[in-house]
Amino acid sequence: MSADLRDLYQDVIVEHSKRPRNFRKLDGHPRQAEGYNPLCGDRVTVYVDVADDMLKEIAFQGSGCAISTASASVMTEALKGKSRAEVQRLFDLFHTVVTKGVEAVAGADLGKLAVFAGVSEFPSRVKCAVLAWHALQSALKGDEPRVSTE
């Protein structure tokens, strides 16, 4: 990973962990799922409002490490307004980036999600980065109200 990307990684993680975007409970009757990482204690609830196969609204609440919170925050910004197919494509790209690095998805337009490539250098942090994403998958499917990284 380049020094520039490493610096951006640190800046984005710090910014989104201190001031998470879309950190709230959605009103109404959105779908939701809780995620829990027993290794470090991260907990997140992801709320989604889906209409016409589009992710109309997305938010989250919870507590956890900087990577977990930042990942959930950036996820909500990146996915709002996307179709289910686009959400799945970005989930797959994100998972590849955090497990194998940005080189594994060369040429893909990741936006801010690319900064999480640094997580691949710390395998014990991958579960922190993907927790909210797995909770989102569960909320969209509506089948599991709770997910765990174990």
N, C-alpha and C positions, 0 to 999 in steps of 0.2 A: 504494500500500500504506500502511495506517495506521501511525502511529508505534508503537502497541501491538503490531501484528503484526511490525513490523521488530525491536522489542526481543525479542519471543518468538523470532523467527527466529534472532537472534544467540545467545540463551541456549540454545536447543535444539541448534543446530549445535555450539557449544562443548562442551556437556555430552556429547553423543553422540560427538563426535570424540575427546574425552579418555577417556571411559569407554563404549566401544561395547558394546551389548547383543548377546548371542548371537555373540560373537566367539570362534569355536572350530570345530574340524573335527567333523563328526558321525561317530559310530562306526557300524559296520555297513557297509552297502552303499548309501548314499544316492546319488541322482543328483547330479551336480555339473557346473558349467561355470565356466570362467575368463573374466574380462573384463579388457581392457587398453585404456587410454586413452593413446595415444602422444604426445598433445599435452602432457600434464603428468606422465605416468609412473604414473598410478593403476593398481593391479592388485588384482583381487578374485577370490576363488573363492567361489561360492555353493553351499551344500549343501542339498538338500531331500529329505525323506522324505515320499512321497505314498502314501496309503492310502485306498481307497474314494473317490477323486476329491477328497480333502481334503489340504491341506498340513499334515500331522501335525507336522512339525518343519522348522525352517529355521535356518541359521547361515551365517556367512561368516568368511573370513580374508583378509588382504591388507594392503596399505599404500597410502596415498594422501593426498590433501589432506583438509582438514577437511570439506568438503562431500561428498566421495565417501564417506568413512568414516561420517559422520553419516547420510547417505542410506541406506546399507546397514543401519546399525543400526536406524533408525526403520522401514525396510522390514520387517525381520525381526519386529519387534514388531507391526506393523500387519497382517501377513499370516498369521501362525501361526494354524492352525485354520480358515482360510478355504477355501472350495471353489475349484476352478480358475476357475469363472465369476466369483467374487468377486475373485480375484487379477487376472484380466484387466480387470475393471471398474476396480479401483483403479490398475492400471498405466496404463490410458487416462486416468483422472482426473489421476494424478500427472504424466504426460507433458504434459498440457494445462496444468496449474498451472505447471510449470517453464518452459514455452515461452511461455505467454500470460498468466500471472498468475491469481490466485485469482478475479478477476472473471469469467473465462471459464467457471468451473464454479459460479457462484453457486447457493447452495442445496444443493450436494452436501456430504455429511458426510465430511469428509476427516480429522478428528482431527488428530493431530500432523503429518500430511503437509502440511497447509495452510501450515506455516511455511516450506516450500520455495518458496513463491510469490516470495520475494525473488530467487531465482535467475533469474527471467525478466528482471530488470533487468540481468543480466550474462550475455549470450548465450554468452560463452566458457566459462561454468561449467556450462552445461546438460549437456554430456557427462559432467562429473564427477558430477552428480546422478543421471543415468540409467544409469550404468555397471552398477551392481549389479542394477538392474531388468532390463536386457537379458540379463545373465548368468543371472538367475532364469528368464526366459522360455526361454532355451536349455536350462537344466537340466530344466525341466518338459517340454519337447518331446523332450529326449534326442537331438537331432539334431546339434548343434554343440557340441563340447567347449570351444571357445574363441570368444569374440566380441570385436570391437574397435569402438571408436567411430568409426573411419575407414572 
